[in-house]
Structures are given as structure tokens and as C-alpha cells.
Amino acid sequence: MSGCSGDESLSAYGGAGESWTLKELNQTAFETPATLNLTTPGEISGQAPCNSYRAQQTAPYPWFEVKALVTTRKACPVLEQERAYLSALQSMSEAEIAGDVLILRNDSGQEMIFTR
């Protein structure tokens, strides 16, 4: 499968224009809503449990690397889940899309499972 418009990132390999919802973080159900959007080539964005975020993601598929992450800064009662989500997202190094499932993982054995 080839990327489109020179984009070799996750967006070009089945994720373009999609919004993904986190279902599991490290084999544990993630009960607080959090999304990952692949709407712009070379970027990710979404809604963490409290705040919206945006970052660069230009690593060629299947690699995944979050750079220059910025978030809004609202306080909320689930800030611990927010920290866990954003920390995990920034630590991921590999991506796999299989149908309606997006899996992010790293060399430490951590894993994030999203669905469309």
C-alpha cells in the first residue's frame, strides 16, 4: 500500500480522516473518553479526558512518534487519567491498523487499543 501526497505516516495507511476512541491502555479498559484523530497528514489531534491536544506525527508507517504535543489547560476531576493517556501516547513507537482497530505499542510492552 502506498501513501498519498508524499505522506508516509499513519494517516496515509488506513487512518486518514478517522477518529479513534481509546478502549484499552496496557490491557486495562479505559473508561474515560479519549480520542485520537488522523485528519491532517503529519498531525494527530484529539480529546484527552480533559483537554484537547494536537501534535506532529510524521514517522513513516508502521512507526509512530509524537512531537511538539500541545494541549489546552482545563482542570477537571479526571486529570490522572489525562496524564496517563498523554504519557502513554507520547511513549508509543509503532502503529498497526487492522480493520476498525488501531493498536499503538512500544518496546516496553505498553499498548493502546483504539476503535473507530
Residue, then its C-alpha position, 0 to 999 in steps of 0.5 A: m500500500s502506498g501513501c498519498s501526497g508524499d505522506e508516509s505516516l499513519s494517516a496515509y495507511g488506513g487512518a486518514g480522516e478517522s477518529w479513534t476512541l481509546k478502549e484499552l491502555n496496557q490491557t486495562a479498559f479505559e473508561t474515560p473518553a479519549t480520542l485520537n484523530l488522523t485528519t491532517p497528514g503529519e498531525i494527530s489531534g484529539q480529546a484527552p479526558c480533559n483537554s484537547y491536544r494536537a501534535q506532529q506525527t510524521a514517522p513513516y508507517p508502521w512507526f509512530e512518534v509524537k512531537a511538539l504535543v500541545t494541549t489546552r489547560k482545563a482542570c477537571p476531576v479526571l486529570e490522572q487519567e489525562r496524564a496517563y493517556l498523554s504519557a502513554l501516547q507520547s511513549m508509543s513507537e509503532a502503529e498497526i491498523a487492522g480493520d476498525v482497530l488501531i493498536l499503538r505499542n512500544d518496546s516496553g510492552q505498553e499498548m493502546i487499543f483504539t476503535r473507530 
